[in-house]
Amino acid sequence: MKIVKKFFAIFIFLFFLGVSFFPFLVSAYSYGIDGKIAVYQGLVPCGQEVCIGKNLNEEEVLEKAKEYQREEESQRGAFKKSCLEFEGEYQFVPCGFCHFWVLLSGGLNFVLWKIVPALIIIMVIVLALFYFFSFGSPEAPLKARTLLISLVKGALILLLAWGVLNLFFTILGLAEWTGLKEGWFKVVCELPEKEDILLCGNNKIDGEEVCDGLNLREKTCQDFGFQEPGGLKCSKDCKSFDTSQCSGSTLACGNGVLEKDLGEECDGEDFGDISTCHQINPDFIERGEICQAGNLKCNESCQFNTSECIKCDEFEKLANCYQVPANLQLAPSLLSLEFCISQKKREYEEQYSQPLYLGREFIFDDDYPVCNFTRGERICSQNCAFLEYSCHYGGESGQNGALAIEYENIGLKTVVCAWAQECKETHSLPEIYCITRQGRIFISFPNEGQCNF
């Protein structure tokens, strides 16, 4: 029992000693990326800056980085300095689907080539100690042999898994054979275009960024004339500072003079060269002839106030601005006419015992829905299905709803127009126009809404 206890005590000691040093076994790894080599530290291959170059060697880059780190450089700074010395490009690489395979391959490589050899050494030492403390027991060699065989089997299984996984990667085109010199297999990824790499939001100043997330270049609200330091933020596009949450009066804001260097977007009536909502965000509509929405305002913190700006998909706001129904509807006269024609169609079918096909009805603009709420003004789209102030849009007033309907079967024009005139008399409707237009039967009440044909 004493021998067993000693064995386990030694084993646990060596195990925790090995685990403690495993983090230091993590070195630099690499993968292929657009004909180049990407070298990264640790096990995570993306979501951080990596070193990308033509002829990089991860061990050389890491070794040089360690030299710089001994010179009291930070770990990241030393890695960047080493990367640049080997003519590499220190670049942020976002995570993509390919990097999952890089992570899987790197993890397996780490276990197989870093952890397993260390474990084998530890286990050999443990087996030797076990055999030494057995005091010549006849069972000791047999147990040591059994444990050694199990250890070798485990290592062979991991080696086989590594080979199968890399072969699988190669078949799928995710990896390429590089020869024994470069580690046998290397996973290959594609480098996204620089404009596709989302740098704003990584808390680092990149390119022309003024700030980024929590990285405010050590500036506070006081740098912009406010009394209290707290509350400064970075704008969502990383191009300006947001002082809307700053507190305390500022001599700059409120003097009626735009001072962009102090973080102002506007000041009183001074908007600089910007005057409309559309200029700061193309999703906002431009001012139209009827709807004058789109005028910017300036808030008390000298930032843009877009509360009265309207986006093209905000149909209810558009309807209120253009004074048209928020819900698509037919004007009462057109509603009565449509009902009357439908009734006459049913009477015809009952009388002659055969269906009468009028074709598809066209009332609203289904191709460009926003035009239904702008009376056809080309505010959000270069096109509308009908003319500006068409009867389909309710004419110039637009307040009562649609004033036109079209039927697809032009061959029934004479019949349908006759029915429309009869409906006018029986339902006391306004003057009706029934004509042929663009291959359809077009019926409208142009005088009621001052419509354009």
SVG drawing of the C-alpha trace seen along z (x, -y; Angstrom):
<svg xmlns="http://www.w3.org/2000/svg" viewBox="-81 -83 97 95">
<polyline fill="none" stroke="black" stroke-width="0.4" points="0.0,0.0 2.8,-2.4 4.3,-1.8 0.9,-2.5 0.5,-5.7 4.0,-6.9 3.3,-6.1 0.1,-8.1 1.7,-11.0 4.6,-11.2 2.1,-10.8 -0.1,-13.7 2.9,-15.9 4.3,-15.3 0.9,-15.7 0.2,-19.1 3.8,-20.1 3.2,-19.3 -0.2,-21.0 1.4,-24.2 3.9,-24.3 1.6,-23.4 0.6,-27.1 4.2,-27.9 4.3,-25.2 1.9,-27.2 3.8,-28.8 3.0,-30.4 0.9,-28.6 0.2,-29.3 -2.2,-28.7 -2.4,-29.5 -4.3,-32.6 -4.6,-33.8 -1.2,-32.4 0.4,-33.9 1.1,-32.6 -0.8,-33.9 1.1,-33.5 -0.7,-33.9 0.0,-33.4 -2.0,-31.0 -4.8,-28.7 -7.3,-31.2 -6.5,-32.1 -8.8,-35.0 -10.6,-37.9 -7.2,-39.5 -4.2,-40.9 -2.1,-38.2 1.1,-38.4 0.6,-37.9 3.5,-37.5 4.9,-35.5 7.7,-33.5 7.0,-33.6 8.1,-30.9 6.1,-30.8 9.0,-29.6 11.3,-32.4 8.6,-35.0 8.0,-33.7 11.6,-33.5 12.2,-37.1 9.1,-38.2 10.5,-36.6 13.7,-38.6 11.7,-41.8 9.6,-40.8 12.8,-40.3 13.5,-44.0 10.4,-44.9 8.1,-45.0 4.5,-43.9 3.6,-40.5 1.4,-42.0 3.9,-44.8 6.8,-42.3 4.8,-40.1 4.0,-43.1 7.6,-44.3 8.8,-40.8 6.2,-40.5 7.3,-43.8 11.0,-42.8 10.2,-39.7 8.4,-42.0 5.0,-40.8 1.8,-42.8 0.3,-43.1 -3.4,-43.0 -6.7,-42.3 -8.4,-39.2 -12.1,-38.6 -13.4,-35.1 -14.9,-33.2 -16.1,-29.6 -12.7,-28.5 -11.1,-29.5 -13.2,-26.9 -11.2,-24.2 -8.0,-26.1 -8.9,-26.1 -9.7,-22.4 -6.5,-21.5 -4.4,-23.8 -6.0,-22.3 -5.3,-18.8 -1.7,-19.8 -1.3,-21.4 -2.5,-18.2 -0.5,-15.8 2.8,-17.7 2.9,-19.6 0.8,-17.8 1.3,-14.2 5.1,-14.2 5.2,-15.9 2.7,-13.3 4.7,-10.5 7.9,-11.8 5.9,-12.2 4.4,-8.7 7.8,-7.2 9.2,-8.8 6.2,-7.6 6.6,-4.1 10.3,-4.1 9.5,-5.3 6.8,-2.8 9.2,0.0 11.9,-1.4 9.6,-1.5 8.2,1.9 11.3,3.5 11.7,6.3 8.0,7.3 7.4,9.9 4.2,8.1 5.9,4.7 7.3,5.4 4.0,6.7 2.0,3.6 4.7,1.3 4.5,3.0 0.7,2.8 0.7,-0.9 3.3,-1.5 1.3,0.3 -1.8,-1.7 0.2,-4.9 1.5,-4.0 -2.0,-3.0 -3.4,-6.3 -0.7,-8.2 -1.2,-6.1 -5.0,-6.8 -4.4,-10.6 -1.8,-10.4 -4.3,-8.5 -7.0,-11.0 -4.7,-13.8 -3.9,-12.1 -7.5,-11.4 -8.6,-14.9 -5.9,-16.5 -6.7,-14.1 -10.3,-15.1 -9.3,-18.8 -7.2,-18.1 -10.1,-16.3 -12.4,-19.2 -9.8,-21.8 -9.5,-23.3 -5.8,-22.2 -2.8,-21.6 0.2,-19.3 3.3,-21.3 5.9,-18.6 7.6,-17.4 9.6,-20.6 6.5,-22.9 4.5,-20.5 2.9,-18.2 -0.5,-19.9 -1.6,-23.6 -5.2,-24.8 -5.9,-27.4 -8.3,-30.3 -9.3,-33.3 -8.4,-36.8 -11.5,-39.1 -11.2,-42.4 -10.0,-45.2 -13.2,-47.1 -15.1,-44.0 -13.0,-43.8 -15.0,-45.5 -12.4,-47.6 -14.7,-50.1 -15.8,-48.6 -12.6,-46.7 -11.5,-49.4 -8.4,-50.1 -7.6,-53.2 -7.3,-52.0 -6.8,-54.1 -8.7,-57.4 -10.7,-56.6 -11.0,-59.4 -11.9,-57.0 -13.1,-53.4 -15.5,-52.1 -13.9,-52.6 -10.7,-54.0 -11.3,-57.7 -7.6,-58.7 -7.6,-59.7 -10.1,-62.5 -13.0,-63.5 -15.9,-65.8 -13.8,-68.5 -11.7,-68.5 -14.8,-69.7 -15.6,-72.5 -17.9,-70.7 -17.5,-71.1 -17.8,-67.4 -15.3,-64.8 -17.6,-61.8 -20.1,-60.9 -17.9,-61.2 -18.6,-58.4 -17.4,-57.4 -19.8,-57.6 -21.0,-54.4 -18.9,-55.0 -15.8,-55.9 -15.5,-59.2 -16.4,-61.6 -16.9,-62.0 -20.4,-61.8 -20.8,-64.5 -24.6,-64.0 -24.1,-62.5 -21.7,-65.1 -23.0,-67.3 -22.2,-70.9 -22.5,-73.9 -20.0,-74.5 -18.9,-77.8 -18.5,-76.4 -22.0,-74.8 -24.7,-77.4 -22.7,-80.2 -24.2,-79.7 -20.9,-78.8 -20.2,-75.3 -16.9,-74.1 -16.3,-70.5 -12.9,-70.2 -14.8,-70.4 -17.1,-67.5 -20.1,-69.7 -22.3,-68.5 -24.2,-71.7 -24.7,-74.8 -28.1,-76.6 -28.8,-77.3 -25.3,-76.6 -25.2,-73.2 -22.2,-73.9 -22.6,-72.4 -25.3,-70.0 -29.0,-71.0 -31.1,-67.9 -31.6,-64.5 -30.8,-62.8 -27.3,-64.3 -26.3,-62.6 -28.2,-59.3 -29.4,-58.3 -32.1,-56.2 -33.9,-59.5 -36.1,-61.0 -35.3,-64.3 -37.7,-67.3 -40.6,-67.1 -43.0,-69.6 -45.7,-68.6 -43.9,-66.8 -41.3,-69.2 -39.9,-66.6 -36.2,-66.2 -35.2,-69.4 -32.5,-68.8 -32.6,-70.3 -29.9,-70.9 -30.2,-69.7 -28.9,-71.4 -25.6,-69.3 -25.0,-70.6 -25.7,-67.2 -28.0,-66.4 -31.7,-65.9 -33.2,-63.5 -36.6,-63.1 -38.5,-64.7 -36.5,-62.8 -38.4,-60.1 -37.1,-56.9 -38.5,-55.4 -39.9,-52.3 -41.7,-54.3 -45.0,-54.3 -47.2,-55.7 -44.9,-58.7 -44.9,-59.3 -48.7,-59.1 -49.1,-61.7 -46.6,-64.0 -48.3,-63.7 -51.8,-63.7 -52.9,-60.5 -54.5,-57.4 -52.0,-55.4 -53.7,-52.2 -54.3,-51.6 -57.9,-52.3 -60.3,-53.1 -62.1,-56.5 -65.9,-56.0 -66.8,-56.7 -64.4,-54.1 -65.5,-51.6 -69.1,-52.0 -68.1,-51.7 -66.1,-48.5 -69.0,-46.9 -71.5,-47.9 -69.3,-46.4 -68.8,-43.2 -72.6,-42.9 -73.2,-43.4 -70.7,-40.8 -72.5,-38.3 -75.8,-39.1 -74.3,-38.5 -72.9,-35.2 -76.2,-34.1 -78.2,-35.2 -75.9,-33.5 -74.7,-30.7 -71.1,-31.3 -68.2,-32.9 -67.0,-36.4 -63.3,-37.0 -62.4,-40.7 -58.8,-39.8 -56.6,-41.1 -57.5,-44.4 -55.0,-47.1 -55.7,-49.8 -52.5,-50.4 -48.9,-50.5 -47.6,-47.0 -44.3,-47.4 -43.2,-50.5 -45.3,-50.5 -43.7,-53.7 -45.3,-55.7 -48.8,-55.0 -47.9,-57.2 -46.1,-60.0 -48.9,-60.7 -46.4,-59.4 -43.6,-61.9 -40.2,-60.3 -38.8,-60.8 -37.5,-57.3 -37.4,-55.7 -36.5,-56.8 -39.6,-55.0 -43.3,-54.7 -45.8,-52.5 -48.1,-55.5 -47.7,-59.2 -47.2,-61.7 -50.7,-62.6 -52.3,-59.8 -55.8,-58.8 -54.3,-55.6 -52.6,-57.7 -55.7,-59.7 -54.8,-62.7 -53.4,-66.0 -55.4,-65.8 -54.9,-62.1 -56.9,-62.4 -59.7,-60.0 -57.8,-57.1 -57.4,-55.6 -59.7,-57.0 -58.8,-54.7 -59.1,-51.0 -57.9,-49.0 -59.0,-45.7 -56.7,-43.4 -59.2,-42.0 -59.2,-44.9 -61.6,-42.9 -64.5,-43.7 -63.9,-47.5 -67.3,-48.2 -69.2,-46.1 -67.3,-47.3 -67.5,-51.0 -71.3,-50.7 -71.6,-49.1 -69.5,-52.0 -71.9,-54.6 -74.9,-52.7 -73.3,-52.6 -72.7,-56.3 -76.4,-56.9 -77.7,-54.4 -75.2,-55.3 -75.0,-59.1 -71.2,-59.0 -69.1,-61.8 -68.1,-62.0 -66.4,-58.8 -63.7,-58.4 -63.5,-54.9 -60.7,-54.7 -58.1,-52.3 -54.6,-52.8 -51.5,-50.7 -53.5,-47.7 -56.0,-47.8 -59.4,-49.2 -58.8,-52.3 -61.7,-53.8 -61.2,-56.9 -62.8,-59.9 -60.3,-62.6 -62.4,-65.6 -62.8,-64.4 -59.1,-64.3 -57.6,-66.6 -55.7,-63.5 -53.1,-63.2 -53.7,-60.5"/>
</svg>
